[in-house]
Amino acid sequence: MALVTSERASSSSFTHQPKNFDVFLSFRGEDTRHGFISHLYEALHLRGIHTFIDDKLPRGEKISVELLKIIENSTMLIIVFSENYASSTWCLDELAKIVECKKNGQLVRPVFYKVEPSELCKQNGKFGKALAKHEKNIKDYKKLQRWRNALQEATDMSGWHYKHSSSEFKFIQGIVEEISNSKLNRTPLYVARYPIGINHRVKIILSDIDSNDAHMIGIYGPAGIGKTTIAKAIFNRICDHFDGFCYLENFREKSGTNDGVIKLQEKLLLEILRDKNLKVGNKSRGINMIKERLFFMRILIVLDDVDKWVQIENFLGGCDWFAFGSKIIITTRDKHLVATPAKCFSMYEVKDLDQDEALELFSMHAFQSKKPKKDYLKLANQVIEYSKGLPLALVIIGADLCGRSKLEWKSAIDKYKRIPNKEIQKVLEISYEGLDEIEQNIFLDIACFFKGFRKKYVMDILDYCDLNPIYGIQKLIDKCLISVDQYDKLLMHDFLQQMGKDIVRRESPQLPGERSRLWCYEDVLDVVTKNTGLKKIRGIMICSPKSSKIQLEPKCLEKMKNLKFLIVSNVEICGDLEYLPNGLRVLDWSGSPLSSLPSNPHTKKLTILNIPKSRVIMYKLLKRIQCKSLTCMNFQSCQYIREVPDLSIASPNIKQLDLRECIKLVEVHDSNGCLDKLESWDLTGCVELQIIPSFIRMKSLKFLILYECKRVKRFPNIPEEMENLKFLSLAYTAIRVLPSSFGNLIGIERLDLGSYFYSCHLPSSIYKLKYLRKLVLHGRVQFPKDVEIGRQALCNSYGGFSKYGFVMLNFIKKLTSCFNLVEKCLLSRSENLNFQDGIMRFNGLNFLLIEDSKLLKKIPKLPESIRSVYVANCISLNSQSLTKLFLQFGRNLGVAPNMKCLAVKCNVLVDSHSHQIDYSSQLPLSKFFLIEEELRPTLDAYLIDFGERYNIIVPEKKIPKWFNHQSIESSISFWSVGFVLSTFSSMVTSDLSCSSRSFSV
């Protein structure tokens, strides 16, 4: 039975007591209640060990349900066997339950008080007599056998044996000391006042731990994101399943010295082995001691805040020696630390809180409720928007605003946006301080100037500033200080950006001209108009929030000897610049009024010249400055450029040349066909361009675009093989015949050809393009007839592509482009508007676009490789053909023809219900492609392979009735029956275009 002797335990009834106890004592009251048990309980109580004994339980022959629950909810179960213990059926029932709990993982320790363990095992002496007596009175054989088995199992357990000759006081102290030092006395780690969003993230990691044999788990993310909180919650949840465990916080800080490592090693040994006498001496000896003492144990170790692998090696000598089933959890700000395959990490990235989680966490700290007060809701949402889901910020700001008036809230929020909170910044700056000087410069440049810019562009700029960005930017990504989105743009959390800007501001709080970077328009205006800038300035961004004019001092940049880049946007500058600093590497000035640059010799280090929409005259510019270091020039939409002079003299190292939309450009100097370092040359929309180089010999060229150069009639000769050219666009030019040397473009992967004004004839060498994957045909393109390949003749049809010549072709785009033309153009093309079944011979074809084909009535059966079909402005196409197209997709995927809605790595497939198509209002699908291409990060996107996607896009004014889930709201709900929707399709109609579009998700 159990006995209550303490004031704490007896002050309330059993039903109101806590359910969880450290120790449950099972004992025979008449033997030990007023002696041994009362002394043991008191000693445990003095050590802060929550022990359960109770004499208020209702007495009866059967043990109560309440007591069974208490046994189950106790961490350690101690059985005190005394000479009359077995005479109580109550005690034997407790014993049987305790042995059952041991099998479920609970700790059980016996105390043999003035009895010999052999009496229990052999069941003789008083234990034997008590059991014999029970056999006479109890006819339940199974219960009797259960008691006997429990007594025998208890003798095999490790425990304590008290004999008459020893000191009872010392014996009790020994028990208490051992219990106190055991893992039973683990006080759970404090996790958080309001652990919002923690459980969900913990479950994800725990499920990964359960399903993964990796013994190292890396939890990474930026400062303040909740890594430590999650690690503590996991530790509390699973530590009892290990032979030993230890949580080491602030590991980075504490392991910074040899003494710190030694203290950590001693703490680890103490926490797991509970031996206070173990001393390490030095860290090398400590590593060996840890391996020798712990290698056979399943242990759990949490190392909180690690930033270098060497810290772990200095502490443990590595992590490859632990026993199977051990787990080492590491929290870090450095993704690279846990991403190295050789380290065998299971990785988990901690994400920002979502909108609902953020609002709840903030509300709990600001209002002590799950939701904000109604009249504070708008202000609360401003904080949520400002905090961007960072738990650290939500907690600190919530506590700061708690109990304050709305006026105080408004004032504080305005202040937060201008001046970062010191508590938040102190935590965030730890990551910044861990960077070297070059990495810090990269971080500050991105924070002050380049957040939201494309990664490649920024890397080029930083590279020309000698900052080694290939390594440096990846280091910032690994440190969770920046990220890169799907469009290759550099992103940074607003708090980190604010921190970076504040670091620069603190360089000179009152004098902006003495800071290293200037981006705030008011500060920049003050410096450049008053000529107060000093040599410390390395970067300036002159960007007005609204279009404005400013008057510059002609020599306002003269003192800025260290200026590396100058960025001007949305500002009309009056006056001429007479000086550019010697160290200037990047000039990015959209809409520059200058026709040239200052003729002083101080611009020879200029590497990026980005001056779109400017008044620059190219020959004049390059005549005044000889920039042999220039690698990138952007003259997009410069209306004063009429010719491109010889660049081989002025800028022989040019890699990127952007002349898009230079509508007055007429001639490109012939020598520019030999720029052997040029990689990208874009002449899109140069509608007056007529003269281009007569030949091209460019070993580095990857992209050449002459799209809509309507007056270009001749394509250059290609005297040598060019294996690096991947993308060539000749669409909508006046080129009618390609030279026979065209086949020397052996590396081409995407080729755009044709025009709706002219028929383009291709040479037989076109079939040498064995790497061609995407072929986009505009208007009429004439392939060579009767070309012999081996012994077979290649017929003049598209069906021969993949069979004979283009073995890698998986994309063909056909646009007849007649929709807005005169009638005769439409009629002259009418014979080609219906596809023949020969298209089945495109056995690698996966993308088909048909646009502006007025007389196209049906789409024939397509090859099984097809994945996407786009149809637009084909007003003669009947609904039956579309239905067959849907069904063919279903057959390719093995879908039953009568199934209404299905998702198996594809778009929704529909049945054959008839529908009417309204073509009264349409938007050319090509405009969708233009939008997509604007979002693409680099020219490499023209070669992108979208993988396993299935799409059908057709023009519709409204969503057809056979879409069985429809909504005009901002969301749609539906159930998935029988399978998991890994992808799905949607149709979206626009009020402006009334066109449809399908998305794979």
Secondary structure, DSSP 8 states (H G I E B T S, - for coil): -----SHHHHSS-GGGS-S-EEEEEE--HHHHIIIIIHHHHHHHHHTT--EE--S-S---SS--HHHHHHHHTEEEEEEEE-TTGGG-HHHHHHHHHHHHHHHTT-EEEEEEESS-HHHHHHT-HHHHHHHHHHHHH---HHHHHHHHHHHHHHHTS--EEE-TTS-HHHHHHHHHHHHHHSGGG-------SS-TTHHHHHHHHHHHHHH---SEEEEE--TTSSHHHHHHHHHHHHGGGSSEEEEE-SHHHHTTSHHHHHHHHHHHHHHHH--TT----SHHHHHHHHHHHHTTS-EEEEEES---HHHHHHHHS-SSSS-TT-EEEEEES-HHHHH-GGG-EEEEE-----HHHHHHHHHHHHTSSSS--GGGHHHHHHHHHHHTT-HHHHHHHHHHHTT--HHHHHHHHHHHHHS--HHHHHHHHHHHHTS-HHHHHHHHHIIIIITTSBHHHHHHHHHHTT--HHHHHHHHHHTTS-EE-TTSBEE--HHHHHHHHHHHHTTSSS-GGGSSEE--HHHHHHHHHHT---TT--EEEEEEEEEEEEE--TTTTTT-TT--EEEEEEEEEES------TT--EEEETT---SS---SGGGTT--EEE-TT----HHHHHHH---TT--EEE-TT-TT--EE--HHHH-TT--EEE-TT-TT--EE-GGGGG-TT--EEE-TT-TT--B--SB---TT--EEE-TT-TT-----B--S--SS--EEE-TTS---B--GGGGG-TT--EEEE--SSS-EE--GGGGG-TT--EEEEES-EE--SSEEETTEEE-SSGGGIIIII-TT--EEEEE---TTS-HHHHHHTGGGSS--GGGGG-TT--EEEEES-TT--------TT--EEEEES-TT--HHHHHHHHHHHHHHTT--TT-S---SSS-------------SS---HHHHHHHHHHH-SSGGGGG----S--EEE---SS--TT-SS--SSS-------SS--SS---EEE-TTT--EEE---
